[in-house]
Structure formats: C-alpha cells, structure tokens
Amino acid sequence: MSDKITIAEARKPEAIGRDVLLQGWVRTRRDSKGGFSFIELNDGSSMGSIQVVAPGELENYESVVKHLTAGSSIGVRGKVKESPGKGQATEVEAQAVTLYGTADPETYVLQKKRHSFEFLRTIAHLRPRTNTFGAIARVRNCVCRSIHDFFQEEGFLYIHTPIITASDCEGAGEMFQVTTLKLDDVPKKEGKVDFEQDFFDRPSYLTVSGQLEGEIFACALGKIYTFGPTFRAENSNTSRHLAEFWMVEPEMAFYELPDNMDLAERFLKRIFRDVLDRCPEDMEFFNDRIDKTVLETLQGIIASDFIRLPYTDAVDILTASGQKFEFPVSWGADLQAEHERFLTEQHFKCPVILYDYPRTIKPFYMKCNDDGKTVRAMDVLVPKVGEIIGGSQREERLDVLTDRMGEQGLEPEGYWWYLDLRRYGTVPHSGFGLGLERVIQFLTGMGNIRDVIPFPRTPGSAEF
C-alpha cells in the first residue's frame, strides 16, 4: 500500500524504501535513450522538486509519460530510493503514473523562460507555481504561524476586531466607504446625503486599524492581539503601498512604553528566528537570487540589542552627521526612510527604537509627556527599510485625551465609547502595529510590496 506524502517528506533520507503516492505538477521532463524518462515533480510543499524515474515498461509510457509538459498535473506511485545524482538525497522510481490535467505548451506561459515580476502580477492565478512566489507563500505562512505562536505563548488572547467601522483610528480620512445606497439615486436630506437610509444608519468604512477596538478588550482582559486585513484608500502607486494589507496589533493593559519596546524587540526576533529555522531552503533562495544580504541582516538583528533613542537625540545625530539628505532634518518634522536607514545602517549598525516624538505629528491617542511637546510614541527601525513597527503608550487620562481630540478636529461624541474606557477604571496601557506585508518584504528582500501578498489591491487593480 502506497503512503500519500508530500514531496518535502519524500526528499528526506528517512523516506528511502517507502512505497509512496506523490501528486503535483510537472516542472520538466526529459527522455533518455535508454528507454525511460526523468520527470521533475513539485507540489508546493518545498522549494525543491523530486526526480521521478519513469521506466519505459509503464503501461502508459508512450501514450502519457512521453507527452508530459511543464504544468501538467500527475500522480506517481513508486518507491523512494537513494539518488545517485548530486544535490538530491532521494528520487522515486515510478511504478504507475496517473495524468490529471494537461498544460498546452503553446499557451502555458510558465515555461523555462524567466518572466519579470511585473508580468507575473498580471497572472496572479499562475504565479504561485514559480519558485519565487511559492517561497514567498511558505515564508508568509511561517510568519503568520510564528505571530500566533509568540502571542499565545506570551499569554495573549486573539481578538477579532470589526472590518466595518464608523471611526477613523488615524484621523487620516483615507478610508473606503461601505454603503448600500444606490449611487445613481442617492437619497438627500437638507441637501446632504441621508445616511439614515443607509444600512448602518451612518457613514461607515473599511477599517484602517483594529487598535481602538483592541483597547476595549485589553482594558478588560489584560493582553490581546488582533490580526486581520486593514484598508487604506490612498491613491498611491508606489512599491511600498497597498490598499488592502494585513496588520497584527497587540494591546496590553498595565504596559508602559519600556514594556512595549521590550515586547516589540522579542516579537521581531522570534519571527526572524522561526523563519530561518523553518524555511531554510526558501531563505537560501532569497539570499542567492533576490538579495545577497538577507541572511546576514536577519542573523545580525537576532544577535543584536536594539538601541533605544529619543527622537530629539536622533535629530541631533542626523543634523551633525554631515550627510546630505533629500529631505531636510528638523525638530518637529517626521523622519523619512533615508533618515531611519542612516541611523540603523551607518550610525548604530543595528536596529533602533526611536521614542518621544513631537505631539504635532502623532495621532490623538498617544500619551502626552510632561514637557507638553512630545508623546510616548515609538518606532522600531531596521536596516534596509527603516520603520517596521509603530506604537505608543496610549493616553489614559480623560481630560488630556479629550483636549488632544480637539486639537486634531475630532468630535468626542463620535468616540464616546473610547472615552468611557478612561471614565471607568482607566489604566496605563500600550500597543503597536506591524504590517505583515512589510515584514515579508523585509525578510525576503523583494523590492515591491505587491509581490508579497497573494492578490495585491492597488489603484485600478482588483481583478483576481
């Protein structure tokens, strides 16, 4: 009886001698003058494929095996044997080959020719079959597993916050509106849209963050995290922006800013360590083919202690550096990626956590410092990309929070429930956010964020 196993399992030396059933897609086929064929078979379970030796004695050798082309799907029953070839521990001697589906070589685009990432975005339904995008999918899966493992082991509860919301966490206003109103016949009342006739009885949007709702549960259950899709209606066609992306956002009661920093550092190191341990073949691929510094960078981060640096000190360092920046450095302005990369790559040569940013450039919910000028914000900066985590200690004082909302033109009535958290048993609490795609891009060295999410949503792009 054949055991149905993955190709990843069949490639291990301990599989030698087993009778197995492998199912996957043909990468290549070449015929030998000796009357047999070599088939390279992959099922997505690993970067590497396995070589199948199909003897000419197979019942369907002439009718099926000798006509297999790249992209065909087959099942192979056979025995795993030690491979005499270099670079592979095992191969499979086929005893039966079943054809599931053919792929016309005249129209199937994933032949031996290498395609650009830009072209592969136009065939998002086929690009997971390539080495690069298969590896990205496996690394992405590993990161998601690591995120859950880390927080569960740290005693956090996983909370599902709403995707549809009436509040704007960031105050940016760049949100996708959700409505059931007919756009060709919008009801009006006193010259304005009558939202009382809409499904939710008020303007509603796709969420930009689960943070505010996460704070509700943190202020009842202690430590929670959200992990789900978030949306930004920012009309930006850059290599760093998506309209739909995934965020992980922990919120912790009784955590002050230093606790938040410690957690963020442990969190990043855990993710990077797990990826190196669990996806070594994929990470070697990215190091060889995409960015030759990927492994060195990750290993360096894991081994380093993150520098903690006030924003004001960072501005002083940048100003005194003598470096020519595209964007001028001045106190009160947000730092750009070039500034952040200078700090991590040239000045400190390790990750840096900047904190105590000017209050004028940060959202209303961040705790104000006694100096009246700064808030307890933090950004975790890493080499090559700059900011990878953003967070803060949240403002727990009702009067200060209300004043901050007024400064930013927000109506407290729309956040009455958020203010209630400060009225009834308020506590110091903190949290941060990590964009999943940004960390995948950093891990793999991929140059465009559209290539690290299965189906990128960008302006004008929602086909798949």
N, C-alpha and C positions, 0 to 999 in steps of 0.2 A: 504494500500500500504506500503510495507516494504522499509525503507531507507537503502541504501547501505552505511555502515560506516566501519571505521576501528575498530579493537579490542581495540586499545588505546582509542578511543572515547567511545566504549561500556563499558569499565571498569570504567568510571567515574559515580558517583552517579546521575548526572543530566540526564543520559541516561535511568534511570529507567522508565518503562512504554512505551518505544518506541518499535514499530514493526520494526525489522531490518533484513537486509541481511548481514551476515558475511561470508567471504571467506578466507580460509587459509589452513594450514597443521596441521594434527593431531599430537600431541605430545604423548598423551597416551589415552587409552580407558579402562574403567573398567565397568563391568556389575554388576548390583545389583540384589539380589534375589527378589526384589520387581517388577521385570519386566521392568526395564529401565536401561539406560547406562549413564555414565559420560564421556564426551569427553573433553580433554584439547586441545584447539584450539589456534594456534598462526599464525599471518600473517606478522610478522616482524615490525609492527608499534610500538611495545613496547617490553620491556624485558618480562613483564608478559603476560601470556596467559589468556584466559577466559574459565570458565567451562560451557560446554553445557550439559544440561539435556535432553536426548533423550528418550521420553516415548515409551513403547512397542507398543502403538497404531499406531505409524507411519507406513505408507504403506510399506515401505521398511526396516523396523526394522530388521526382520530376515534375509533378503537377503543381506542387505548392512551394516547397522549400526553395527550389531554384528560381522562383519568381518573386521571392520576398524582397520588398524595397523598404527604404527608410520610412518610418511612420506606420508600417503595418503592425497590427497587434496580434500576438500569438500566445499560446500556452505550450510549455515544454515539459514533458515528463522525462525524467532521466536520473542519472546517478552523478553525484558530485565527486569529482576526482581532483587529485593534486595536479596543478597545472605545471607543465614543463616550461612554459613561457615566462619571460621576465615581467615583473611588475604586477603579477596577479598570483594569488595563492591557490586559487581553485578555478576549475572550469566544469562544465556539465556535458556529459555525453548523452545526447538525446536518444530516447527510445520511442518517442512519439511527439509529433508537432501538430498542434491544432491552430488553424487560421481563424481569427475572429473578425478581422477587418483589414481591408487593403488600403493603400495610400498611393494614388496615382502620381508617379514621379514627374509627370509633365506639369502638374498643378500644385503639388505639395511643396511649399516654399522652404521647409526646413531640411534642405539637402546639406551637403558638405560645405557649401558656401557660407561664409560668415556674414551676418547681417548687422547693421548698426542698431543701437538701442532705440534710436528714433523710429526706425522702420518697425522694430518689434513691438513698439507701443501700438501700432496700427493693427496688429494681430494678437491682441491680448488673450485671445482664446487659445492660441497655439504657443505663445512664448514660454509658458511653464515647462514645456518639453525640452527647452535648451538647457545647457549646463548652468549658465549664469542664473537664470530665473528659477530653476529647480533648487539651486543652492540658496538663493535668497529666501525661497519659501521655507526651506528647512531651518535656516537661521532665524527667520521670523517666528516660526513655531517654537523654537528653542527659547527665544527671548520671552515669548508670552508665557510659556511654562515656568520659566525662571522667575518672572514677575509674581505669578501666583504662589509659587513655592516660597519665595522670600517673605511675602507679607503674611502668608498663612503660618509660617514658622515663627514669625515675629508676633503672632497673636492678634493680627488684624482681621476684621470682618469684611467680606466682599459685599459691597452695596451697589445696587443698580439704580442709578440716578436717571431722571427723565431725559429723553431725547427732545421732547417738545416742551418748551418753557415760555413763560411770559416775561422773564427777566434777562437782562444782559449783564453777564458777570464782569466783563471787561470794560463796559461803557463805551465800546468802540462803535457800535451801531452797524457793523458789517455782518448782518445776520440774514439767513434765508427765512422768509416769512412763510408760515403754514396757514393755508386758508381753504375753505370750501366755497367761498364766494365765486360767482361766475364773473370772470374778468371782463366779459363783453357786456355785462349788465350789473355793475357794482352798485349795491344799494347805498343811498346817501341820506344823511340827516343833517339839516342845517349846513349844507354844503360840504360836509365831511363824510368819509366812509362810515357807514353804520355797522360797526363791529358787533352790535348786539344781535345781528342776524347771522354772524359767523358761527362756526362750530363751537369755538371755545368762549364766545361772548366777549372777546377782547383780542387785541393784536397778539399773535403767538408766533414763535420762531423755533428753528432747529437750534439746539444748544451749542454754545461755544465752549462750555466747560461744565463739569458736574460739581465744581467746588462748593458753591453756595449750599446746594442740597446736601453735599457730603458733610459740611459743617453741622447740619442738623443732627445727623446720626453720630458724628464724633462727640457732640455735646450731650449725647445720651448713652453711647456705648463705648466711648473711650478712643479706640483706634480703628479706623475704617479705611478702605480704599475703593475707588471707582476705577473702572477700566472699560472704556467703550468708545464709540465713534463720536466725534465732535465736528462742527461745521463752521466755516468762515466764508462769507460771500465777498471775499476780497478779490477784485478783478486783477489778479496778478499772474503773469505768465513767466515765472522765474523757476529756477531749478530747486528752490527751497520752499515753494508754496503749494499747498493742496487745498481744495475746497472741502474735502472730507478726509479726516485723518483720525487716528486713534490716540487717546490720551490715558495715561494712568495717573491718578491723583489721590494720594493718601492725605488724610486729615487726622490730626492727633490732639485730643484733649490733654491739658496739662503739659504740653510741649512748648518750650520757648525756643528762640532762634538757634542757639547752640545745639539743642537736641535735634532740631530739624536738619542742621548741617551734618551732624553725625549720621543720621539715618540716610540721607541722600548719598553720602560717601559709601556707606556699607552697601546700599542698594546698587549703585553703579558697579562696584567691584564684583558683587555677586553675579550680576548679569554677564559681565565680561568673562569672568572665570568659568561660568557654566557654558558659555558659547565655545570657548577654547577647549573645554573638556569634552563636550558632547558633539561638537561639529568640527572635528579637526580636519577632515578631508575637505569640507567646504571652505573652511577658513584658509587652508593652504592654497586652494584655488584662487580665492580673492587676493591673497598675498602675491601669488605668481602672475595673475592675469589682469588685476584691476589696480591695486595699489601695493607696492612692494614694502610699504611701511606699516601695513595693517597689524601684523602680529607683534612687531616691536612696540608699536604705540600702545596696544592693549596690555601687553605684559608690563610695560612701564607704568601704566596707570594703576594696575593691580598692586604693584610693588611700592607705589609712592604714597606719601601722606599729603593730602590736599592742603594747600596753603589757604588760610583764612585772611582776607584782606578787606579793610573798609574801602568803600567806593572813593572816598576822599583821598586816601593814600594811593589808590590806583591812578587817579587823575594826576597826582603829583609825579608818580613814576613815569607816566606817559608823557607828561609835559617836559620832564627833564631828560627824556630818552634821546633827544636829538633825531628821532625817527621822523621821516616825512610821511604823514598820513593823508589819505584822500579827504577824510572828514576831520575837521579841526577838533581838538580836545579842549573842553572847558567844563568847569564845575557847573552842574545843572543840566547838562546835555546827556542823553542816553549814549552809552558806549556802543560802537559799531563792531562788527565781526573782526575787522582789522586790528582794533584796539585789544579786543579779547584774545586774539591769536598772538599778538605781540607778548602779552603777559604770560601766556601758557607755553609758547614755543621758544621765545627768546629770553625773556627776563627770568622767569622762575623755572622753565623747562619741566613743568608738571601741572596737574590740574589746580585750578584756583577757585575758591568760593568768595565772590565779592558780596559785601553786605552793607547795609545802611545807605541806601540810595536816596537821592533828593525826593521829597514827597510830591513835588510837582510833576514827576514823570511816572508815578506809580499809581495803581488803582486805589479806590477809596477804602478797601477792606484791610489794607496793610497797617500794622500798628505804628503809631507815631512815636518817635523818640522825644525825650525831654528837651532836646535842643530846638524843637519847633521847625527844623529844616529837613530832617531825614525820617525815613520809615524803616521798619525792621524787615526789609526785603533781602532776598539772597538770589544770586545766580551762580550756578555751577558751570565753570568754563573748562573745556578740554581742548587739547591741541587739535588743529586742523579745521574745527568748526566753530569754536567759541562756545556760546551758551548752549547747554544741553538740558539743563533743569532750571526752572524758575519757581521761586516760592517765597514764603514770608511767614512771620508770626502775624496772626490775624488780630485786628483791633477788637478787644473785648469790652472796651468802655463805651457805654451807650452814648454819652454826650459827645465824646470825641468822634465816634463813628457817624453820628448824625451831622456834625459840623463838616466832616470830610465829604459826605454825600452832597451837602450844599455847595461845597467848593467845586464839585465836578458836575453840578447841574442835574443831579438825580433827585427824584421825588421820593422822600422817605415812605410815603403812603404805599408805594409800589413794592416796598421791601419790608412791610410791617412784620412779616413772619421772621425775617432775618434779624430785625431789631429785637424781637421777642427773645431771641437766644441770649441777648445781653441784659434783658429785663429779669429773666428767671434763671438764676444760678449760673451766671456768666463765669467763665474760666479762661485762663491763658490757653491758647491753642494755636497750632501751626499746621502748615501743609505745603505741598509742592506739586508741580506737574511735570511730567516727562512725555514728550511726543514720541510715540512708538516709531514712526517712520524716520524721525530724525536720528534716533539711536541706531536703527537698522542701517541707515545711510552711513553713519559713522563707523559701525562695525565692519561693513563690507567694503568701504571705500568707494561706493558707487557715487557718481557725480551728480545724478539727478534724482530728486526725491520721488519722481513719478515711476521710477524703476524699482522701488522697494515696497510698493503697495500693489496688491493683485490687480485692481482696477482703478487707476487714477481718475479722480474727478477734478477737472480744471476748467477754466472758462472755455466754453464751446465743446467740451468733451464729456459725454455721458453715454456713449454708445453701448459699451459692454456691461 
